[in-house]
């Protein structure tokens, strides 16, 4: 649980910093509010669907495995994206 908390809550400040660097300080409040809105919207839309699907096709005890699989998929996508971003940054130099 501690590892999840560190990874989960450690991501948002880095994401917000990146967004501010992209748009600048003048538009930062708007971009950060849109980011939070989309983040909460996505969580509220995806969680009931994945939980409902799991409960229809499996048991309550399988919810932890489904959550772990979602986290693993998110980390995989993040690592792939960060590698492609680093490659693009090196090509620009």
C-alpha contacts under 8 A as a table, 3 or more apart, distances in Angstrom:
res1	aa1	res2	aa2	distance
1	X	4	X	5.11
1	X	5	X	6.18
2	X	5	X	5.05
2	X	6	X	6.17
3	X	6	X	5.18
3	X	7	X	6.14
4	X	7	X	5.21
4	X	8	X	5.80
5	X	8	X	5.16
5	X	9	X	5.80
5	X	10	X	7.78
6	X	9	X	5.59
6	X	10	X	5.46
7	X	10	X	5.17
7	X	11	X	6.22
8	X	11	X	5.63
8	X	12	X	7.44
9	X	12	X	5.87
9	X	13	X	7.70
10	X	13	X	6.34
10	X	14	X	7.14
11	X	14	X	5.46
11	X	15	X	6.18
12	X	15	X	4.97
12	X	16	X	6.02
13	X	16	X	5.06
13	X	17	X	6.06
14	X	17	X	5.09
14	X	18	X	6.21
15	X	18	X	5.12
15	X	19	X	6.25
16	X	19	X	5.05
16	X	20	X	6.18
16	X	32	X	6.63
17	X	20	X	5.15
17	X	21	X	6.22
18	X	21	X	5.10
18	X	22	X	6.30
19	X	22	X	5.10
19	X	23	X	6.34
19	X	28	X	7.56
19	X	31	X	7.17
19	X	32	X	7.50
20	X	23	X	5.38
20	X	24	X	5.23
20	X	25	X	6.23
20	X	27	X	7.86
20	X	28	X	5.40
20	X	31	X	7.72
20	X	32	X	7.94
21	X	24	X	5.47
21	X	25	X	7.85
23	X	26	X	7.71
23	X	27	X	6.06
23	X	28	X	6.61
23	X	31	X	7.78
24	X	27	X	6.01
24	X	28	X	6.18
25	X	28	X	4.94
25	X	29	X	7.90
26	X	29	X	7.62
27	X	30	X	5.55
27	X	31	X	6.26
28	X	31	X	5.18
28	X	32	X	5.92
29	X	32	X	5.28
29	X	33	X	6.12
30	X	33	X	5.27
30	X	34	X	6.18
31	X	34	X	5.09
31	X	35	X	6.02
32	X	35	X	4.96
32	X	36	X	6.20
33	X	36	X	5.14
33	X	37	X	6.11
34	X	37	X	4.99
34	X	38	X	6.12
35	X	38	X	5.31
35	X	39	X	6.04
36	X	39	X	4.99
36	X	40	X	6.14
37	X	40	X	5.37
37	X	41	X	5.96
38	X	41	X	4.90
38	X	42	X	5.92
39	X	42	X	5.28
39	X	43	X	6.27
40	X	43	X	5.08
40	X	44	X	6.04
41	X	44	X	5.21
41	X	45	X	6.14
42	X	45	X	5.20
42	X	46	X	5.93
43	X	46	X	5.38
43	X	47	X	5.84
44	X	47	X	5.88
44	X	48	X	7.06
45	X	48	X	6.38
45	X	49	X	6.97
46	X	49	X	5.31
46	X	50	X	6.19
47	X	50	X	5.32
47	X	51	X	5.96
48	X	51	X	5.15
48	X	52	X	5.74
49	X	52	X	5.12
49	X	53	X	5.99
50	X	53	X	5.12
50	X	54	X	6.09
51	X	54	X	5.09
51	X	55	X	6.11
51	X	63	X	6.99
52	X	55	X	5.15
52	X	56	X	6.16
53	X	56	X	5.22
53	X	57	X	6.24
54	X	57	X	5.26
54	X	58	X	5.31
54	X	59	X	6.96
54	X	60	X	7.79
54	X	62	X	7.36
54	X	63	X	6.70
54	X	66	X	7.54
55	X	58	X	5.23
55	X	59	X	5.44
55	X	60	X	6.18
55	X	63	X	7.89
56	X	59	X	7.71
58	X	62	X	6.46
59	X	62	X	5.43
59	X	63	X	7.34
60	X	63	X	5.58
61	X	64	X	6.62
62	X	65	X	5.32
62	X	66	X	6.43
63	X	66	X	5.05
63	X	67	X	6.13
64	X	67	X	5.07
64	X	68	X	6.13
65	X	68	X	4.99
65	X	69	X	6.11
66	X	69	X	5.05
66	X	70	X	6.24
67	X	70	X	5.08
67	X	71	X	6.25
68	X	71	X	5.06
68	X	72	X	6.12
69	X	72	X	5.03
69	X	73	X	6.14
70	X	73	X	5.07
70	X	74	X	6.18
71	X	74	X	5.02
71	X	75	X	6.20
72	X	75	X	5.17
72	X	76	X	6.11
73	X	76	X	5.07
73	X	77	X	6.18
74	X	77	X	5.18
74	X	78	X	6.08
75	X	78	X	4.98
75	X	79	X	6.11
76	X	79	X	5.23
76	X	80	X	6.22
77	X	80	X	5.13
77	X	81	X	6.04
78	X	81	X	5.11
78	X	82	X	6.04
79	X	82	X	5.10
79	X	83	X	6.17
80	X	83	X	5.22
80	X	84	X	6.30
81	X	84	X	5.14
81	X	85	X	6.02
82	X	85	X	4.95
82	X	86	X	6.06
83	X	86	X	5.11
83	X	87	X	6.15
84	X	87	X	5.00
84	X	88	X	6.14
85	X	88	X	5.08
85	X	89	X	6.14
86	X	89	X	5.01
86	X	90	X	6.25
87	X	90	X	5.24
87	X	91	X	6.32
88	X	91	X	5.13
88	X	92	X	6.50
89	X	92	X	5.34
89	X	93	X	6.83
90	X	93	X	5.48
